[in-house]
Amino acid sequence: MNEEQLESRTVHCPYCDAPFDLLIDLSQGSQLTWEDCHWCCAPIQIRIEIPLDEEQPAEVMLGRDDDVL
């Protein structure tokens, strides 16, 4: 993990809409992962798209467990 490439984003749970901070490791490239909501414990699907152009911000999409992202 490269600490210089860590980015924090405030996002909202797609189930209960509770805000939480998501730490993104930009050095890992685009990825699909799951994380449980800290408030309602529902499984959140997280897709992170890292653009090839470093000037563009990473795109973070959250969805319910059965959503297609």
C-alpha positions as CSV (number, residue, x, y, z in Angstrom):
1,M,0.0,0.0,0.0
2,N,1.4,3.4,-1.0
3,E,0.2,6.0,1.5
4,E,0.7,8.8,-1.1
5,Q,-1.9,7.2,-3.3
6,L,-4.6,6.8,-0.6
7,E,-7.7,8.9,-1.0
8,S,-10.6,9.3,1.4
9,R,-14.1,9.8,0.1
10,T,-17.4,10.3,2.0
11,V,-20.0,8.1,0.5
12,H,-23.5,6.9,1.5
13,C,-24.8,3.4,2.2
14,P,-27.3,2.4,-0.6
15,Y,-29.5,0.7,2.0
16,C,-29.7,3.1,5.0
17,D,-28.2,6.2,3.4
18,A,-25.7,6.6,6.4
19,P,-22.6,8.5,5.4
20,F,-19.2,6.9,5.9
21,D,-15.6,7.5,4.9
22,L,-14.2,5.1,2.3
23,L,-10.4,4.8,1.9
24,I,-9.4,4.2,-1.7
25,D,-6.0,2.9,-2.7
26,L,-5.4,4.4,-6.1
27,S,-2.2,2.3,-6.6
28,Q,-4.3,-0.9,-6.9
29,G,-6.0,0.1,-10.1
30,S,-9.7,-0.5,-10.9
31,Q,-11.4,-3.0,-8.7
32,L,-14.7,-4.5,-7.5
33,T,-15.1,-5.3,-3.8
34,W,-17.7,-5.5,-1.0
35,E,-17.8,-3.9,2.4
36,D,-20.4,-4.1,5.1
37,C,-22.1,-0.9,6.2
38,H,-20.9,0.2,9.6
39,W,-24.5,1.2,10.6
40,C,-26.9,-1.4,9.1
41,C,-24.4,-4.2,8.3
42,A,-25.8,-4.7,4.8
43,P,-23.3,-5.8,2.1
44,I,-22.3,-2.9,-0.1
45,Q,-20.9,-3.5,-3.6
46,I,-18.1,-1.0,-4.4
47,R,-16.7,-0.5,-7.9
48,I,-13.7,1.8,-8.2
49,E,-12.6,2.9,-11.7
50,I,-9.2,4.5,-11.9
51,P,-8.8,6.5,-15.1
52,L,-5.6,6.2,-17.2
53,D,-5.3,10.0,-17.2
54,E,-4.0,10.9,-13.7
55,E,-5.6,14.3,-14.0
56,Q,-9.1,12.8,-13.7
57,P,-10.5,11.7,-10.3
58,A,-11.3,8.1,-9.6
59,E,-14.9,7.1,-10.0
60,V,-16.5,5.3,-7.1
61,M,-19.9,3.6,-7.5
62,L,-21.8,1.9,-4.7
63,G,-24.7,-0.4,-5.0
64,R,-26.7,-3.0,-3.2
65,D,-25.4,-6.6,-3.1
66,D,-27.7,-7.6,-6.0
67,D,-27.1,-4.5,-8.2
68,V,-25.1,-4.8,-11.4
69,L,-22.3,-2.2,-11.4
